[in-house]
Amino acid sequence: MLKLNNYDFEFEELFEDSPMVIEVRLADINDPLASQEDKEEAAQILSEEYQELAYAHYVLEDYEEAKCYLKKAAPFAYLTGFDPELKGHNNEWTIQGELNVALLFGDESIISKLREHADGFTTSSVTKKAIFLYDHLLIKIGTGQVLPEEEIENALTEAKSTKDKDVQQCIVPLIEAIKGLTIGDDLLWQSSIDKVIAWHIDECKYGDFKEDGNAVMSLNALSMAKLGKDMHGWQCKTDSLYLPLYLIND
């Protein structure tokens, strides 16, 4: 078993209960008579359930099962994050879970639908503009769009001027990683991923991620690693259990 944060997955209960939870919620999604509220709730629970199974299997070192469940989560991450009828109420920070799962593990149909949201991307609330600007950059570069240099620099300026530890230690390097991807600077890209992982590890030891089951992987950093591989053939050299690079291998 991997030594990560202190989250208790309660493996036996999760593996016993999840098949029924998934069966019932899939029925709701596919039922033409189900209410909009039931379908919205079902999409959210399916996204969460598949992700929890993935992270539990990862902690148990069942890597192929982890990858399989993340792929199953991707359609529901898209629905609960972005579907006009079924999306939930995410702020600029929480939407990153749905966005990264959809970008990393969604098929081309999901990527295509995400691309349609890029220009009109909104969240239900915004507390830090810098994080919102990063989300915009991520959805655009993640769906194959060319980012104007001015848009990246504006986001970077906003992030660097934001007086918030998480913005300084996580969002600034994520935007710098995107800048590195855009200008072809592999050293900036690699050093930025290292910084994001260092922040993530710190949060898992002492901060908000200490008892968060979703935090056993840094999906933001993994997205940056995958983009480097896809766009330039770069191989990320960060060595961390929180960055399972095998997941982005074909």
C-alpha positions in Angstrom: 0.0 0.0 0.0 1.3 3.4 -0.9 2.1 5.9 1.8 0.4 9.1 0.8 -1.9 11.3 2.9 -4.1 10.3 5.9 -7.3 9.7 4.1 -9.1 6.5 5.1 -10.7 4.9 2.1 -12.5 2.2 4.1 -11.7 -0.2 1.3 -14.0 -3.1 2.2 -17.1 -0.9 2.5 -16.2 1.0 -0.7 -15.7 -2.1 -2.8 -18.8 -3.8 -1.3 -21.2 -0.8 -1.8 -20.0 0.8 -5.0 -21.5 -1.7 -7.5 -25.0 -1.1 -6.3 -24.4 2.7 -6.1 -23.2 2.7 -9.7 -26.0 0.5 -10.9 -28.7 2.7 -9.4 -27.2 5.9 -10.6 -26.6 4.7 -14.1 -30.2 3.7 -14.2 -31.1 7.3 -13.3 -28.9 8.7 -16.0 -30.4 6.5 -18.6 -34.0 6.8 -17.5 -35.9 9.2 -19.8 -38.5 9.7 -17.0 -36.0 10.7 -14.3 -36.2 14.2 -13.1 -33.5 16.8 -14.0 -32.5 16.9 -10.3 -32.1 13.1 -10.2 -30.0 13.1 -13.3 -27.8 15.9 -12.0 -27.3 14.1 -8.7 -26.6 10.8 -10.5 -23.9 12.4 -12.7 -22.2 13.9 -9.7 -22.3 10.7 -7.6 -21.0 8.6 -10.6 -18.1 11.0 -11.1 -17.2 10.9 -7.4 -17.7 7.1 -7.1 -15.6 6.2 -10.0 -12.9 8.6 -8.9 -12.9 7.3 -5.4 -12.5 3.7 -6.7 -9.6 4.9 -8.9 -7.8 6.5 -6.1 -8.4 3.6 -3.7 -7.0 1.2 -6.3 -4.0 3.5 -6.8 -3.3 3.5 -3.0 -3.5 -0.3 -3.1 -1.1 -0.3 -6.1 -3.7 -1.8 -8.5 -2.5 0.6 -11.2 -4.5 -0.7 -14.2 -7.7 -0.7 -12.2 -7.0 2.9 -11.2 -6.6 3.9 -14.8 -9.7 2.0 -15.8 -11.9 3.8 -13.2 -10.6 7.2 -14.1 -11.6 6.5 -17.7 -15.0 5.5 -16.5 -15.2 8.7 -14.4 -14.4 11.0 -17.4 -17.9 11.2 -19.0 -19.5 12.0 -15.7 -16.8 14.5 -14.8 -17.7 16.3 -18.0 -21.4 16.1 -17.3 -21.2 17.4 -13.7 -18.6 20.0 -14.6 -19.8 21.3 -18.0 -23.0 19.9 -19.3 -25.5 22.8 -19.7 -28.3 20.8 -18.0 -26.5 18.6 -15.5 -23.5 20.6 -14.3 -23.2 21.4 -10.6 -22.0 24.5 -8.8 -18.3 24.6 -9.0 -16.1 27.6 -8.1 -12.8 28.4 -9.9 -10.9 25.9 -7.8 -13.2 22.9 -7.5 -13.9 22.8 -11.2 -10.3 21.7 -11.8 -11.2 18.2 -10.6 -13.8 17.7 -13.3 -11.7 19.5 -15.9 -8.5 17.5 -15.4 -10.3 14.2 -15.3 -12.1 15.0 -18.5 -8.9 16.2 -20.2 -6.7 13.4 -19.0 -9.0 10.5 -19.5 -11.8 11.6 -21.7 -12.1 10.3 -25.3 -12.2 12.6 -28.4 -15.9 13.2 -28.1 -15.4 14.6 -24.6 -12.4 16.8 -25.6 -14.5 18.1 -28.5 -17.4 19.1 -26.3 -14.9 20.7 -23.8 -13.5 22.7 -26.7 -16.9 24.2 -27.3 -16.9 25.5 -23.7 -13.5 27.2 -23.9 -14.5 30.7 -24.9 -17.7 30.8 -22.8 -16.2 29.1 -19.7 -17.7 30.2 -16.4 -18.0 29.0 -12.9 -20.7 29.6 -10.3 -18.4 31.8 -8.2 -14.9 33.3 -8.3 -12.9 34.1 -5.3 -9.5 34.4 -6.9 -9.3 35.8 -10.4 -5.9 34.2 -11.0 -7.3 30.7 -10.5 -10.1 31.5 -12.9 -7.7 32.7 -15.5 -5.6 29.5 -15.1 -8.7 27.4 -15.7 -9.3 29.3 -18.9 -5.8 28.6 -20.1 -6.0 24.9 -19.1 -9.3 24.3 -21.0 -7.9 26.0 -24.1 -4.5 24.4 -24.2 -5.9 21.0 -23.1 -8.3 21.0 -26.1 -5.6 21.9 -28.6 -6.1 25.6 -29.0 -3.3 28.1 -29.5 -2.9 30.5 -26.6 -2.1 34.1 -27.3 1.0 35.2 -25.5 -0.9 38.2 -24.0 -3.5 35.9 -22.4 -0.8 33.9 -20.7 1.1 37.0 -19.5 -2.1 38.6 -18.2 -2.9 35.5 -16.2 0.7 35.3 -14.9 0.7 39.0 -13.8 -2.6 38.5 -12.0 -1.3 35.4 -10.2 1.9 36.9 -9.1 0.1 39.9 -7.7 -2.4 37.8 -5.7 -1.6 37.6 -2.0 -2.5 34.0 -1.4 -0.1 31.1 -0.6 -1.9 28.6 -2.8 -1.9 30.9 -5.8 1.8 31.7 -5.3 2.9 28.1 -4.8 0.5 26.3 -7.1 -1.2 28.5 -9.7 1.8 30.7 -10.6 3.9 27.6 -11.5 1.0 26.0 -13.3 0.7 29.1 -15.5 4.4 29.1 -16.0 4.2 25.5 -17.1 1.6 26.5 -19.7 4.0 29.3 -20.8 6.8 26.8 -21.1 4.6 24.6 -23.2 3.6 27.5 -25.5 7.1 28.9 -26.1 8.8 25.5 -26.1 10.8 26.0 -22.9 11.1 22.5 -21.4 13.2 23.7 -18.4 10.5 26.1 -17.4 7.8 23.4 -17.9 9.8 20.9 -15.8 10.7 23.2 -13.0 7.1 24.4 -12.8 5.8 20.8 -12.4 8.4 20.3 -9.7 7.1 23.3 -7.8 3.4 22.2 -8.1 4.3 18.7 -6.7 6.3 20.3 -3.8 3.3 22.4 -2.9 1.0 19.3 -3.2 3.2 17.2 -1.0 3.2 20.0 1.6 -0.6 20.2 1.5 -0.9 16.5 1.9 1.4 16.5 5.0 0.2 19.6 6.7 -2.6 21.4 4.8 -6.0 21.0 3.3 -5.2 17.8 1.4 -4.2 15.8 4.5 -7.5 13.9 4.7 -8.7 14.4 1.0 -9.0 11.1 -0.9 -8.8 13.0 -4.3 -5.4 14.4 -3.3 -3.5 11.1 -3.7 -2.8 12.4 -7.3 -1.9 15.9 -8.5 -4.1 16.0 -11.6 -3.1 19.5 -12.4 0.6 18.5 -12.6 -0.3 15.3 -14.5 -2.1 17.4 -17.1 1.0 19.5 -17.5 3.1 16.4 -17.9 0.7 14.9 -20.5 0.6 18.2 -22.5 4.4 18.2 -22.6 4.4 14.7 -23.9 1.6 15.2 -26.4 2.8 18.6 -27.7 6.6 18.2 -27.7 7.5 14.7 -26.8 8.9 15.8 -23.5 9.2 13.2 -20.7 8.5 14.6 -17.3 11.3 13.8 -14.8 9.5 14.5 -11.6 9.7 11.5 -9.3 6.7 11.5 -6.9 4.0 9.1 -5.9 1.6 12.0 -6.3 2.4 12.1 -10.0 1.7 8.7 -11.5 3.2 9.2 -14.9 2.2 5.7 -16.0 -1.3 7.0 -16.4 -0.4 9.2 -19.4 1.3 6.3 -21.2 -0.8 4.7 -24.0 
